[in-house]
Amino acid sequence: MPFVKYEPKGDIAYLVIDRPEALNALNAQVLADLDAALDAVDLDLIRCLIVRGAGEKSFVAGADIAQMKDLDPAGGEAFGKQGNDVFLKLESFPIPVIAAVGGYALGGGCELAMACDFRICSDTAVFGQPEVGLGITPGFGGTQRLARIVGPGMAKQMIYTARNIKADEALRIGLVNAVYPTGELYAAAEKLASTIAANAPIAVRACKKAINEGAALAIADAVVCEEKAFGSCFQTGDQQEGMGAFLEKRKHEPFTNH
Ligand code: CAA
């Protein structure tokens, strides 16, 4: 029985981390299941993914501490690589991925959320990188992605203190884009995902690629990523229809991914 469920819903789909008995903690099998679930996504049909945790209490409460406890340095490095490999796959996944964080997003859970394109959360969400309190560093990208999202000063404070933050603070520092009352989170995630899915899929994918690839580059090189993305949209059916509809003062037909 896989720990990650792939649940398509029209042209959007959920990936549900489903190990509620351990607050959805990530062991090697959960990571392998997440990798397999990504492979199962029908990219001809699905235009946006939502990652969430099963149950009310937790998005993901971190990497599995019981599984990590007796690792040696090589084993720790290998486990870190397994997590990083699947999170990189998620980060560079062709379509947008929204993290819908209900409850705990700690350690590897915060790192999973950060590998998504952006994060929204419930008002009960708790974020943190508690690793130094366990005698380790973050292992699935936390030392790198947190600084890129909230800036090095705030990232260092969170990581060095191992202090958890609540939803309102996560919003204030830009770790999440919006906070919703518990019970409204997944409907809000679906609305966002559907809004994205209604836009021209080739253009949305090209935006994601350009933003991700340009992020690590100097601006003069980064804009070249955009030029390639921009050019790739022309003469697609969706570009012809989108611009044609504007010029003919009519609503465009649903975009087709062509
Ligand atoms: N690993 C393994 N099991 C975990 C877990 C984790 N990260 N988080 C929770 N669980 C398990 C608990 O052991 C418990 O199992 P049992 O019922 O079998 O005892 C079950 O989930 C429920 O947890 P609690 O009883 O602790 O629930 P709580 O409501 O009292 O506390 C919590 C919730 C504050 C999230 C607490 O569970 C907690 O602090 N969890 C650990 C959080 C953490 O430190 N995460 C970082 C891990 S290190 C990491 O992620 C490294 C990396 O970057 C790759």
Residues whose N, C-alpha, C, O or C-beta is under 5 A from the ligand:
A	BS01	CAA	E21 A22 L23 A25 A61 G62 A63 D64 I65 A66 Y104 L106 G107 G108 P130 E131 T137 P138 G139 F140
